[in-house]
Amino acid sequence: MFQDFIEILILSAVQGISEFLPISSSAHLIIASNLYDLKTSSLLIDISLHLGSLLAIIFFFRKDLFDLKNNQKLLKLIIIGSIPLIVFGYILHATEVIHLLRNIKIIAWTTLIFGIILFFADQRKIDQNISTNLNIKSIIFIGLFQILALIPGVSRAGITITAARILKFNRVDSSKISFLLSIPALAGASVLSLKDIFNQAIDINYLILSAIISAFIFSFFTIKFFLIYINKFSMNVFVIYRIIIALILFNLIY
């Protein structure tokens, strides 16, 4: 029991921290499961972890999300920007192509390549902000980039922040756009996963509740402190981290 709880904490930390940082949560979950042979890792646990992160992001941005009178435009743009990922995600999932992408070699290369792309995008000058410059054209651009996040190692947060920085949005607003786009993405991932377990016996127990609660906590504080950090510093630390992870993986593979 204690060992199971420790494994849930590890998975929750990986999910909660890496989901909202530009370092790829799917890559880290795959790596953690492979390295530590986590016995508690399963489809139902994955759904619980995503649900915890989803609840955290909704709770953190509850004022923006539930202030419908003043934020109808923003909510509509977030929905529009999420359509490409939802459509392509469903296609890859239905055709099971998504499973072919989940290997360490792909993760190593995408971690390196998209980390470098993030570095160059982060050098862009700032002249756009979310309140006045986020429109259908820009959100579709970011949404199309988000499709690449279906490849493990790319990082959904990383690629959406990269796209927003290419459009010259400041780092904080780029991160906020990324966070808001994560809501439909996390919800969509949970729905697709739930479809796979309809015919299975679902045992709602302490592990499931622990996964949801701990993923919520890790996710909430990651969002909070990342926004504080990115208001003062560049993305360089995450780029360096991605390069180091990629080099370690290359060493293991080759």
MODELLER restraints for C-alpha pairs under 7 A, 6 or more apart:
rsr = mdl.restraints
at = mdl.atoms
rsr.add(forms.Gaussian(group=physical.xy_distance, feature=features.Distance(at['CA:4:A'], at['CA:40:A']), mean=6.26, stdev=0.5))
rsr.add(forms.Gaussian(group=physical.xy_distance, feature=features.Distance(at['CA:5:A'], at['CA:207:A']), mean=6.93, stdev=0.5))
rsr.add(forms.Gaussian(group=physical.xy_distance, feature=features.Distance(at['CA:7:A'], at['CA:38:A']), mean=6.47, stdev=0.5))
rsr.add(forms.Gaussian(group=physical.xy_distance, feature=features.Distance(at['CA:7:A'], at['CA:40:A']), mean=6.65, stdev=0.5))
rsr.add(forms.Gaussian(group=physical.xy_distance, feature=features.Distance(at['CA:8:A'], at['CA:211:A']), mean=5.88, stdev=0.5))
rsr.add(forms.Gaussian(group=physical.xy_distance, feature=features.Distance(at['CA:9:A'], at['CA:214:A']), mean=6.66, stdev=0.5))
rsr.add(forms.Gaussian(group=physical.xy_distance, feature=features.Distance(at['CA:11:A'], at['CA:29:A']), mean=6.80, stdev=0.5))
rsr.add(forms.Gaussian(group=physical.xy_distance, feature=features.Distance(at['CA:12:A'], at['CA:49:A']), mean=6.22, stdev=0.5))
rsr.add(forms.Gaussian(group=physical.xy_distance, feature=features.Distance(at['CA:12:A'], at['CA:211:A']), mean=6.19, stdev=0.5))
rsr.add(forms.Gaussian(group=physical.xy_distance, feature=features.Distance(at['CA:12:A'], at['CA:214:A']), mean=5.81, stdev=0.5))
rsr.add(forms.Gaussian(group=physical.xy_distance, feature=features.Distance(at['CA:12:A'], at['CA:215:A']), mean=4.51, stdev=0.5))
rsr.add(forms.Gaussian(group=physical.xy_distance, feature=features.Distance(at['CA:12:A'], at['CA:218:A']), mean=6.96, stdev=0.5))
rsr.add(forms.Gaussian(group=physical.xy_distance, feature=features.Distance(at['CA:13:A'], at['CA:215:A']), mean=6.63, stdev=0.5))
rsr.add(forms.Gaussian(group=physical.xy_distance, feature=features.Distance(at['CA:13:A'], at['CA:218:A']), mean=5.86, stdev=0.5))
rsr.add(forms.Gaussian(group=physical.xy_distance, feature=features.Distance(at['CA:14:A'], at['CA:25:A']), mean=6.74, stdev=0.5))
rsr.add(forms.Gaussian(group=physical.xy_distance, feature=features.Distance(at['CA:14:A'], at['CA:28:A']), mean=6.40, stdev=0.5))
rsr.add(forms.Gaussian(group=physical.xy_distance, feature=features.Distance(at['CA:14:A'], at['CA:29:A']), mean=6.35, stdev=0.5))
rsr.add(forms.Gaussian(group=physical.xy_distance, feature=features.Distance(at['CA:15:A'], at['CA:25:A']), mean=5.58, stdev=0.5))
rsr.add(forms.Gaussian(group=physical.xy_distance, feature=features.Distance(at['CA:15:A'], at['CA:29:A']), mean=6.83, stdev=0.5))
rsr.add(forms.Gaussian(group=physical.xy_distance, feature=features.Distance(at['CA:15:A'], at['CA:49:A']), mean=6.65, stdev=0.5))
rsr.add(forms.Gaussian(group=physical.xy_distance, feature=features.Distance(at['CA:15:A'], at['CA:215:A']), mean=6.69, stdev=0.5))
rsr.add(forms.Gaussian(group=physical.xy_distance, feature=features.Distance(at['CA:16:A'], at['CA:53:A']), mean=6.14, stdev=0.5))
rsr.add(forms.Gaussian(group=physical.xy_distance, feature=features.Distance(at['CA:16:A'], at['CA:215:A']), mean=5.14, stdev=0.5))
rsr.add(forms.Gaussian(group=physical.xy_distance, feature=features.Distance(at['CA:16:A'], at['CA:216:A']), mean=6.99, stdev=0.5))
rsr.add(forms.Gaussian(group=physical.xy_distance, feature=features.Distance(at['CA:16:A'], at['CA:218:A']), mean=4.71, stdev=0.5))
rsr.add(forms.Gaussian(group=physical.xy_distance, feature=features.Distance(at['CA:16:A'], at['CA:219:A']), mean=3.99, stdev=0.5))
rsr.add(forms.Gaussian(group=physical.xy_distance, feature=features.Distance(at['CA:17:A'], at['CA:218:A']), mean=6.12, stdev=0.5))
rsr.add(forms.Gaussian(group=physical.xy_distance, feature=features.Distance(at['CA:17:A'], at['CA:219:A']), mean=5.87, stdev=0.5))
rsr.add(forms.Gaussian(group=physical.xy_distance, feature=features.Distance(at['CA:17:A'], at['CA:222:A']), mean=5.60, stdev=0.5))
rsr.add(forms.Gaussian(group=physical.xy_distance, feature=features.Distance(at['CA:18:A'], at['CA:24:A']), mean=5.79, stdev=0.5))
rsr.add(forms.Gaussian(group=physical.xy_distance, feature=features.Distance(at['CA:18:A'], at['CA:25:A']), mean=4.49, stdev=0.5))
rsr.add(forms.Gaussian(group=physical.xy_distance, feature=features.Distance(at['CA:19:A'], at['CA:25:A']), mean=4.65, stdev=0.5))
rsr.add(forms.Gaussian(group=physical.xy_distance, feature=features.Distance(at['CA:19:A'], at['CA:157:A']), mean=6.96, stdev=0.5))
rsr.add(forms.Gaussian(group=physical.xy_distance, feature=features.Distance(at['CA:20:A'], at['CA:157:A']), mean=5.69, stdev=0.5))
rsr.add(forms.Gaussian(group=physical.xy_distance, feature=features.Distance(at['CA:20:A'], at['CA:179:A']), mean=6.94, stdev=0.5))
rsr.add(forms.Gaussian(group=physical.xy_distance, feature=features.Distance(at['CA:20:A'], at['CA:223:A']), mean=6.52, stdev=0.5))
rsr.add(forms.Gaussian(group=physical.xy_distance, feature=features.Distance(at['CA:21:A'], at['CA:157:A']), mean=5.99, stdev=0.5))
rsr.add(forms.Gaussian(group=physical.xy_distance, feature=features.Distance(at['CA:21:A'], at['CA:158:A']), mean=6.89, stdev=0.5))
rsr.add(forms.Gaussian(group=physical.xy_distance, feature=features.Distance(at['CA:22:A'], at['CA:155:A']), mean=5.78, stdev=0.5))
rsr.add(forms.Gaussian(group=physical.xy_distance, feature=features.Distance(at['CA:22:A'], at['CA:157:A']), mean=4.95, stdev=0.5))
rsr.add(forms.Gaussian(group=physical.xy_distance, feature=features.Distance(at['CA:22:A'], at['CA:158:A']), mean=3.68, stdev=0.5))
rsr.add(forms.Gaussian(group=physical.xy_distance, feature=features.Distance(at['CA:22:A'], at['CA:238:A']), mean=6.70, stdev=0.5))
rsr.add(forms.Gaussian(group=physical.xy_distance, feature=features.Distance(at['CA:23:A'], at['CA:155:A']), mean=5.57, stdev=0.5))
rsr.add(forms.Gaussian(group=physical.xy_distance, feature=features.Distance(at['CA:23:A'], at['CA:158:A']), mean=6.44, stdev=0.5))
rsr.add(forms.Gaussian(group=physical.xy_distance, feature=features.Distance(at['CA:23:A'], at['CA:238:A']), mean=6.87, stdev=0.5))
rsr.add(forms.Gaussian(group=physical.xy_distance, feature=features.Distance(at['CA:23:A'], at['CA:242:A']), mean=6.48, stdev=0.5))
rsr.add(forms.Gaussian(group=physical.xy_distance, feature=features.Distance(at['CA:24:A'], at['CA:152:A']), mean=6.94, stdev=0.5))
rsr.add(forms.Gaussian(group=physical.xy_distance, feature=features.Distance(at['CA:24:A'], at['CA:153:A']), mean=5.21, stdev=0.5))
rsr.add(forms.Gaussian(group=physical.xy_distance, feature=features.Distance(at['CA:24:A'], at['CA:154:A']), mean=6.07, stdev=0.5))
rsr.add(forms.Gaussian(group=physical.xy_distance, feature=features.Distance(at['CA:24:A'], at['CA:155:A']), mean=3.67, stdev=0.5))
rsr.add(forms.Gaussian(group=physical.xy_distance, feature=features.Distance(at['CA:24:A'], at['CA:156:A']), mean=6.60, stdev=0.5))
rsr.add(forms.Gaussian(group=physical.xy_distance, feature=features.Distance(at['CA:25:A'], at['CA:155:A']), mean=6.72, stdev=0.5))
rsr.add(forms.Gaussian(group=physical.xy_distance, feature=features.Distance(at['CA:26:A'], at['CA:152:A']), mean=5.62, stdev=0.5))
rsr.add(forms.Gaussian(group=physical.xy_distance, feature=features.Distance(at['CA:26:A'], at['CA:153:A']), mean=6.90, stdev=0.5))
rsr.add(forms.Gaussian(group=physical.xy_distance, feature=features.Distance(at['CA:27:A'], at['CA:107:A']), mean=6.18, stdev=0.5))
rsr.add(forms.Gaussian(group=physical.xy_distance, feature=features.Distance(at['CA:27:A'], at['CA:152:A']), mean=5.21, stdev=0.5))
rsr.add(forms.Gaussian(group=physical.xy_distance, feature=features.Distance(at['CA:27:A'], at['CA:153:A']), mean=4.92, stdev=0.5))
rsr.add(forms.Gaussian(group=physical.xy_distance, feature=features.Distance(at['CA:33:A'], at['CA:41:A']), mean=6.98, stdev=0.5))
rsr.add(forms.Gaussian(group=physical.xy_distance, feature=features.Distance(at['CA:45:A'], at['CA:208:A']), mean=6.26, stdev=0.5))
rsr.add(forms.Gaussian(group=physical.xy_distance, feature=features.Distance(at['CA:45:A'], at['CA:211:A']), mean=6.75, stdev=0.5))
rsr.add(forms.Gaussian(group=physical.xy_distance, feature=features.Distance(at['CA:47:A'], at['CA:190:A']), mean=5.49, stdev=0.5))
rsr.add(forms.Gaussian(group=physical.xy_distance, feature=features.Distance(at['CA:47:A'], at['CA:193:A']), mean=6.65, stdev=0.5))
rsr.add(forms.Gaussian(group=physical.xy_distance, feature=features.Distance(at['CA:48:A'], at['CA:208:A']), mean=6.10, stdev=0.5))
rsr.add(forms.Gaussian(group=physical.xy_distance, feature=features.Distance(at['CA:48:A'], at['CA:211:A']), mean=5.77, stdev=0.5))
rsr.add(forms.Gaussian(group=physical.xy_distance, feature=features.Distance(at['CA:48:A'], at['CA:212:A']), mean=5.08, stdev=0.5))
rsr.add(forms.Gaussian(group=physical.xy_distance, feature=features.Distance(at['CA:49:A'], at['CA:211:A']), mean=5.54, stdev=0.5))
rsr.add(forms.Gaussian(group=physical.xy_distance, feature=features.Distance(at['CA:49:A'], at['CA:212:A']), mean=5.45, stdev=0.5))
rsr.add(forms.Gaussian(group=physical.xy_distance, feature=features.Distance(at['CA:49:A'], at['CA:215:A']), mean=5.46, stdev=0.5))
rsr.add(forms.Gaussian(group=physical.xy_distance, feature=features.Distance(at['CA:50:A'], at['CA:186:A']), mean=6.11, stdev=0.5))
rsr.add(forms.Gaussian(group=physical.xy_distance, feature=features.Distance(at['CA:50:A'], at['CA:190:A']), mean=6.68, stdev=0.5))
rsr.add(forms.Gaussian(group=physical.xy_distance, feature=features.Distance(at['CA:51:A'], at['CA:212:A']), mean=6.26, stdev=0.5))
rsr.add(forms.Gaussian(group=physical.xy_distance, feature=features.Distance(at['CA:52:A'], at['CA:212:A']), mean=4.26, stdev=0.5))
rsr.add(forms.Gaussian(group=physical.xy_distance, feature=features.Distance(at['CA:52:A'], at['CA:213:A']), mean=6.13, stdev=0.5))
rsr.add(forms.Gaussian(group=physical.xy_distance, feature=features.Distance(at['CA:52:A'], at['CA:215:A']), mean=4.84, stdev=0.5))
rsr.add(forms.Gaussian(group=physical.xy_distance, feature=features.Distance(at['CA:52:A'], at['CA:216:A']), mean=4.26, stdev=0.5))
rsr.add(forms.Gaussian(group=physical.xy_distance, feature=features.Distance(at['CA:53:A'], at['CA:215:A']), mean=5.74, stdev=0.5))
rsr.add(forms.Gaussian(group=physical.xy_distance, feature=features.Distance(at['CA:53:A'], at['CA:216:A']), mean=5.14, stdev=0.5))
rsr.add(forms.Gaussian(group=physical.xy_distance, feature=features.Distance(at['CA:53:A'], at['CA:219:A']), mean=5.43, stdev=0.5))
rsr.add(forms.Gaussian(group=physical.xy_distance, feature=features.Distance(at['CA:54:A'], at['CA:183:A']), mean=6.05, stdev=0.5))
rsr.add(forms.Gaussian(group=physical.xy_distance, feature=features.Distance(at['CA:54:A'], at['CA:186:A']), mean=5.97, stdev=0.5))
rsr.add(forms.Gaussian(group=physical.xy_distance, feature=features.Distance(at['CA:54:A'], at['CA:187:A']), mean=6.95, stdev=0.5))
rsr.add(forms.Gaussian(group=physical.xy_distance, feature=features.Distance(at['CA:55:A'], at['CA:216:A']), mean=6.52, stdev=0.5))
rsr.add(forms.Gaussian(group=physical.xy_distance, feature=features.Distance(at['CA:56:A'], at['CA:216:A']), mean=5.05, stdev=0.5))
rsr.add(forms.Gaussian(group=physical.xy_distance, feature=features.Distance(at['CA:56:A'], at['CA:219:A']), mean=6.01, stdev=0.5))
rsr.add(forms.Gaussian(group=physical.xy_distance, feature=features.Distance(at['CA:56:A'], at['CA:220:A']), mean=5.12, stdev=0.5))
rsr.add(forms.Gaussian(group=physical.xy_distance, feature=features.Distance(at['CA:57:A'], at['CA:183:A']), mean=6.97, stdev=0.5))
rsr.add(forms.Gaussian(group=physical.xy_distance, feature=features.Distance(at['CA:57:A'], at['CA:220:A']), mean=6.76, stdev=0.5))
rsr.add(forms.Gaussian(group=physical.xy_distance, feature=features.Distance(at['CA:60:A'], at['CA:220:A']), mean=6.83, stdev=0.5))
rsr.add(forms.Gaussian(group=physical.xy_distance, feature=features.Distance(at['CA:64:A'], at['CA:71:A']), mean=6.59, stdev=0.5))
rsr.add(forms.Gaussian(group=physical.xy_distance, feature=features.Distance(at['CA:77:A'], at['CA:135:A']), mean=7.00, stdev=0.5))
rsr.add(forms.Gaussian(group=physical.xy_distance, feature=features.Distance(at['CA:77:A'], at['CA:136:A']), mean=6.33, stdev=0.5))
rsr.add(forms.Gaussian(group=physical.xy_distance, feature=features.Distance(at['CA:77:A'], at['CA:139:A']), mean=6.45, stdev=0.5))
rsr.add(forms.Gaussian(group=physical.xy_distance, feature=features.Distance(at['CA:78:A'], at['CA:180:A']), mean=6.79, stdev=0.5))
rsr.add(forms.Gaussian(group=physical.xy_distance, feature=features.Distance(at['CA:78:A'], at['CA:181:A']), mean=5.85, stdev=0.5))
rsr.add(forms.Gaussian(group=physical.xy_distance, feature=features.Distance(at['CA:81:A'], at['CA:139:A']), mean=5.11, stdev=0.5))
rsr.add(forms.Gaussian(group=physical.xy_distance, feature=features.Distance(at['CA:81:A'], at['CA:140:A']), mean=5.12, stdev=0.5))
rsr.add(forms.Gaussian(group=physical.xy_distance, feature=features.Distance(at['CA:81:A'], at['CA:142:A']), mean=6.90, stdev=0.5))
rsr.add(forms.Gaussian(group=physical.xy_distance, feature=features.Distance(at['CA:81:A'], at['CA:143:A']), mean=4.47, stdev=0.5))
rsr.add(forms.Gaussian(group=physical.xy_distance, feature=features.Distance(at['CA:82:A'], at['CA:143:A']), mean=5.85, stdev=0.5))
rsr.add(forms.Gaussian(group=physical.xy_distance, feature=features.Distance(at['CA:82:A'], at['CA:181:A']), mean=6.40, stdev=0.5))
rsr.add(forms.Gaussian(group=physical.xy_distance, feature=features.Distance(at['CA:82:A'], at['CA:184:A']), mean=6.39, stdev=0.5))
rsr.add(forms.Gaussian(group=physical.xy_distance, feature=features.Distance(at['CA:82:A'], at['CA:185:A']), mean=6.97, stdev=0.5))
rsr.add(forms.Gaussian(group=physical.xy_distance, feature=features.Distance(at['CA:84:A'], at['CA:143:A']), mean=6.12, stdev=0.5))
rsr.add(forms.Gaussian(group=physical.xy_distance, feature=features.Distance(at['CA:84:A'], at['CA:144:A']), mean=6.01, stdev=0.5))
rsr.add(forms.Gaussian(group=physical.xy_distance, feature=features.Distance(at['CA:84:A'], at['CA:147:A']), mean=6.49, stdev=0.5))
rsr.add(forms.Gaussian(group=physical.xy_distance, feature=features.Distance(at['CA:85:A'], at['CA:143:A']), mean=6.89, stdev=0.5))
rsr.add(forms.Gaussian(group=physical.xy_distance, feature=features.Distance(at['CA:85:A'], at['CA:146:A']), mean=6.25, stdev=0.5))
rsr.add(forms.Gaussian(group=physical.xy_distance, feature=features.Distance(at['CA:85:A'], at['CA:147:A']), mean=4.84, stdev=0.5))
rsr.add(forms.Gaussian(group=physical.xy_distance, feature=features.Distance(at['CA:86:A'], at['CA:188:A']), mean=6.57, stdev=0.5))
rsr.add(forms.Gaussian(group=physical.xy_distance, feature=features.Distance(at['CA:88:A'], at['CA:147:A']), mean=6.88, stdev=0.5))
rsr.add(forms.Gaussian(group=physical.xy_distance, feature=features.Distance(at['CA:89:A'], at['CA:150:A']), mean=6.76, stdev=0.5))
rsr.add(forms.Gaussian(group=physical.xy_distance, feature=features.Distance(at['CA:92:A'], at['CA:98:A']), mean=5.13, stdev=0.5))
rsr.add(forms.Gaussian(group=physical.xy_distance, feature=features.Distance(at['CA:101:A'], at['CA:151:A']), mean=6.20, stdev=0.5))
rsr.add(forms.Gaussian(group=physical.xy_distance, feature=features.Distance(at['CA:101:A'], at['CA:152:A']), mean=6.84, stdev=0.5))
rsr.add(forms.Gaussian(group=physical.xy_distance, feature=features.Distance(at['CA:102:A'], at['CA:152:A']), mean=6.22, stdev=0.5))
rsr.add(forms.Gaussian(group=physical.xy_distance, feature=features.Distance(at['CA:107:A'], at['CA:152:A']), mean=5.62, stdev=0.5))
rsr.add(forms.Gaussian(group=physical.xy_distance, feature=features.Distance(at['CA:107:A'], at['CA:153:A']), mean=4.45, stdev=0.5))
rsr.add(forms.Gaussian(group=physical.xy_distance, feature=features.Distance(at['CA:108:A'], at['CA:246:A']), mean=4.79, stdev=0.5))
rsr.add(forms.Gaussian(group=physical.xy_distance, feature=features.Distance(at['CA:108:A'], at['CA:249:A']), mean=5.75, stdev=0.5))
rsr.add(forms.Gaussian(group=physical.xy_distance, feature=features.Distance(at['CA:108:A'], at['CA:250:A']), mean=6.47, stdev=0.5))
rsr.add(forms.Gaussian(group=physical.xy_distance, feature=features.Distance(at['CA:109:A'], at['CA:246:A']), mean=6.87, stdev=0.5))
rsr.add(forms.Gaussian(group=physical.xy_distance, feature=features.Distance(at['CA:110:A'], at['CA:153:A']), mean=5.13, stdev=0.5))
rsr.add(forms.Gaussian(group=physical.xy_distance, feature=features.Distance(at['CA:110:A'], at['CA:154:A']), mean=5.29, stdev=0.5))
rsr.add(forms.Gaussian(group=physical.xy_distance, feature=features.Distance(at['CA:111:A'], at['CA:153:A']), mean=4.82, stdev=0.5))
rsr.add(forms.Gaussian(group=physical.xy_distance, feature=features.Distance(at['CA:111:A'], at['CA:154:A']), mean=5.87, stdev=0.5))
rsr.add(forms.Gaussian(group=physical.xy_distance, feature=features.Distance(at['CA:111:A'], at['CA:242:A']), mean=5.75, stdev=0.5))
rsr.add(forms.Gaussian(group=physical.xy_distance, feature=features.Distance(at['CA:111:A'], at['CA:246:A']), mean=5.90, stdev=0.5))
rsr.add(forms.Gaussian(group=physical.xy_distance, feature=features.Distance(at['CA:112:A'], at['CA:242:A']), mean=6.06, stdev=0.5))
rsr.add(forms.Gaussian(group=physical.xy_distance, feature=features.Distance(at['CA:112:A'], at['CA:243:A']), mean=5.34, stdev=0.5))
rsr.add(forms.Gaussian(group=physical.xy_distance, feature=features.Distance(at['CA:112:A'], at['CA:246:A']), mean=5.51, stdev=0.5))
rsr.add(forms.Gaussian(group=physical.xy_distance, feature=features.Distance(at['CA:114:A'], at['CA:154:A']), mean=5.98, stdev=0.5))
rsr.add(forms.Gaussian(group=physical.xy_distance, feature=features.Distance(at['CA:115:A'], at['CA:239:A']), mean=5.03, stdev=0.5))
rsr.add(forms.Gaussian(group=physical.xy_distance, feature=features.Distance(at['CA:115:A'], at['CA:242:A']), mean=5.87, stdev=0.5))
rsr.add(forms.Gaussian(group=physical.xy_distance, feature=features.Distance(at['CA:115:A'], at['CA:243:A']), mean=6.92, stdev=0.5))
rsr.add(forms.Gaussian(group=physical.xy_distance, feature=features.Distance(at['CA:116:A'], at['CA:239:A']), mean=6.59, stdev=0.5))
rsr.add(forms.Gaussian(group=physical.xy_distance, feature=features.Distance(at['CA:118:A'], at['CA:162:A']), mean=5.24, stdev=0.5))
rsr.add(forms.Gaussian(group=physical.xy_distance, feature=features.Distance(at['CA:119:A'], at['CA:235:A']), mean=6.87, stdev=0.5))
rsr.add(forms.Gaussian(group=physical.xy_distance, feature=features.Distance(at['CA:119:A'], at['CA:236:A']), mean=6.56, stdev=0.5))
rsr.add(forms.Gaussian(group=physical.xy_distance, feature=features.Distance(at['CA:119:A'], at['CA:239:A']), mean=6.25, stdev=0.5))
rsr.add(forms.Gaussian(group=physical.xy_distance, feature=features.Distance(at['CA:121:A'], at['CA:162:A']), mean=5.69, stdev=0.5))
rsr.add(forms.Gaussian(group=physical.xy_distance, feature=features.Distance(at['CA:121:A'], at['CA:165:A']), mean=5.63, stdev=0.5))
rsr.add(forms.Gaussian(group=physical.xy_distance, feature=features.Distance(at['CA:121:A'], at['CA:166:A']), mean=5.27, stdev=0.5))
rsr.add(forms.Gaussian(group=physical.xy_distance, feature=features.Distance(at['CA:122:A'], at['CA:165:A']), mean=5.86, stdev=0.5))
rsr.add(forms.Gaussian(group=physical.xy_distance, feature=features.Distance(at['CA:122:A'], at['CA:235:A']), mean=6.70, stdev=0.5))
rsr.add(forms.Gaussian(group=physical.xy_distance, feature=features.Distance(at['CA:124:A'], at['CA:165:A']), mean=6.52, stdev=0.5))
rsr.add(forms.Gaussian(group=physical.xy_distance, feature=features.Distance(at['CA:124:A'], at['CA:166:A']), mean=6.53, stdev=0.5))
rsr.add(forms.Gaussian(group=physical.xy_distance, feature=features.Distance(at['CA:124:A'], at['CA:168:A']), mean=6.01, stdev=0.5))
rsr.add(forms.Gaussian(group=physical.xy_distance, feature=features.Distance(at['CA:125:A'], at['CA:168:A']), mean=6.00, stdev=0.5))
rsr.add(forms.Gaussian(group=physical.xy_distance, feature=features.Distance(at['CA:126:A'], at['CA:168:A']), mean=4.90, stdev=0.5))
rsr.add(forms.Gaussian(group=physical.xy_distance, feature=features.Distance(at['CA:126:A'], at['CA:169:A']), mean=5.81, stdev=0.5))
rsr.add(forms.Gaussian(group=physical.xy_distance, feature=features.Distance(at['CA:126:A'], at['CA:170:A']), mean=5.36, stdev=0.5))
rsr.add(forms.Gaussian(group=physical.xy_distance, feature=features.Distance(at['CA:127:A'], at['CA:168:A']), mean=5.80, stdev=0.5))
rsr.add(forms.Gaussian(group=physical.xy_distance, feature=features.Distance(at['CA:127:A'], at['CA:169:A']), mean=6.46, stdev=0.5))
rsr.add(forms.Gaussian(group=physical.xy_distance, feature=features.Distance(at['CA:128:A'], at['CA:168:A']), mean=5.58, stdev=0.5))
rsr.add(forms.Gaussian(group=physical.xy_distance, feature=features.Distance(at['CA:128:A'], at['CA:169:A']), mean=4.46, stdev=0.5))
rsr.add(forms.Gaussian(group=physical.xy_distance, feature=features.Distance(at['CA:128:A'], at['CA:170:A']), mean=6.55, stdev=0.5))
rsr.add(forms.Gaussian(group=physical.xy_distance, feature=features.Distance(at['CA:129:A'], at['CA:169:A']), mean=5.44, stdev=0.5))
rsr.add(forms.Gaussian(group=physical.xy_distance, feature=features.Distance(at['CA:129:A'], at['CA:170:A']), mean=6.46, stdev=0.5))
rsr.add(forms.Gaussian(group=physical.xy_distance, feature=features.Distance(at['CA:129:A'], at['CA:173:A']), mean=6.27, stdev=0.5))
rsr.add(forms.Gaussian(group=physical.xy_distance, feature=features.Distance(at['CA:130:A'], at['CA:173:A']), mean=5.75, stdev=0.5))
rsr.add(forms.Gaussian(group=physical.xy_distance, feature=features.Distance(at['CA:142:A'], at['CA:160:A']), mean=5.80, stdev=0.5))
rsr.add(forms.Gaussian(group=physical.xy_distance, feature=features.Distance(at['CA:142:A'], at['CA:163:A']), mean=5.26, stdev=0.5))
rsr.add(forms.Gaussian(group=physical.xy_distance, feature=features.Distance(at['CA:142:A'], at['CA:164:A']), mean=6.34, stdev=0.5))
rsr.add(forms.Gaussian(group=physical.xy_distance, feature=features.Distance(at['CA:145:A'], at['CA:159:A']), mean=6.36, stdev=0.5))
rsr.add(forms.Gaussian(group=physical.xy_distance, feature=features.Distance(at['CA:145:A'], at['CA:160:A']), mean=6.50, stdev=0.5))
rsr.add(forms.Gaussian(group=physical.xy_distance, feature=features.Distance(at['CA:145:A'], at['CA:163:A']), mean=6.48, stdev=0.5))
rsr.add(forms.Gaussian(group=physical.xy_distance, feature=features.Distance(at['CA:146:A'], at['CA:156:A']), mean=6.11, stdev=0.5))
rsr.add(forms.Gaussian(group=physical.xy_distance, feature=features.Distance(at['CA:146:A'], at['CA:159:A']), mean=6.06, stdev=0.5))
rsr.add(forms.Gaussian(group=physical.xy_distance, feature=features.Distance(at['CA:146:A'], at['CA:160:A']), mean=5.69, stdev=0.5))
rsr.add(forms.Gaussian(group=physical.xy_distance, feature=features.Distance(at['CA:148:A'], at['CA:154:A']), mean=6.68, stdev=0.5))
rsr.add(forms.Gaussian(group=physical.xy_distance, feature=features.Distance(at['CA:149:A'], at['CA:155:A']), mean=5.37, stdev=0.5))
rsr.add(forms.Gaussian(group=physical.xy_distance, feature=features.Distance(at['CA:149:A'], at['CA:156:A']), mean=4.55, stdev=0.5))
rsr.add(forms.Gaussian(group=physical.xy_distance, feature=features.Distance(at['CA:149:A'], at['CA:159:A']), mean=6.77, stdev=0.5))
rsr.add(forms.Gaussian(group=physical.xy_distance, feature=features.Distance(at['CA:157:A'], at['CA:178:A']), mean=5.69, stdev=0.5))
rsr.add(forms.Gaussian(group=physical.xy_distance, feature=features.Distance(at['CA:160:A'], at['CA:178:A']), mean=5.48, stdev=0.5))
rsr.add(forms.Gaussian(group=physical.xy_distance, feature=features.Distance(at['CA:161:A'], at['CA:174:A']), mean=5.19, stdev=0.5))
rsr.add(forms.Gaussian(group=physical.xy_distance, feature=features.Distance(at['CA:161:A'], at['CA:175:A']), mean=5.85, stdev=0.5))
rsr.add(forms.Gaussian(group=physical.xy_distance, feature=features.Distance(at['CA:161:A'], at['CA:178:A']), mean=5.99, stdev=0.5))
rsr.add(forms.Gaussian(group=physical.xy_distance, feature=features.Distance(at['CA:164:A'], at['CA:174:A']), mean=5.21, stdev=0.5))
rsr.add(forms.Gaussian(group=physical.xy_distance, feature=features.Distance(at['CA:165:A'], at['CA:171:A']), mean=6.98, stdev=0.5))
rsr.add(forms.Gaussian(group=physical.xy_distance, feature=features.Distance(at['CA:165:A'], at['CA:174:A']), mean=6.40, stdev=0.5))
rsr.add(forms.Gaussian(group=physical.xy_distance, feature=features.Distance(at['CA:171:A'], at['CA:230:A']), mean=6.34, stdev=0.5))
rsr.add(forms.Gaussian(group=physical.xy_distance, feature=features.Distance(at['CA:171:A'], at['CA:231:A']), mean=6.89, stdev=0.5))
rsr.add(forms.Gaussian(group=physical.xy_distance, feature=features.Distance(at['CA:172:A'], at['CA:227:A']), mean=6.24, stdev=0.5))
rsr.add(forms.Gaussian(group=physical.xy_distance, feature=features.Distance(at['CA:172:A'], at['CA:230:A']), mean=6.20, stdev=0.5))
rsr.add(forms.Gaussian(group=physical.xy_distance, feature=features.Distance(at['CA:172:A'], at['CA:231:A']), mean=5.88, stdev=0.5))
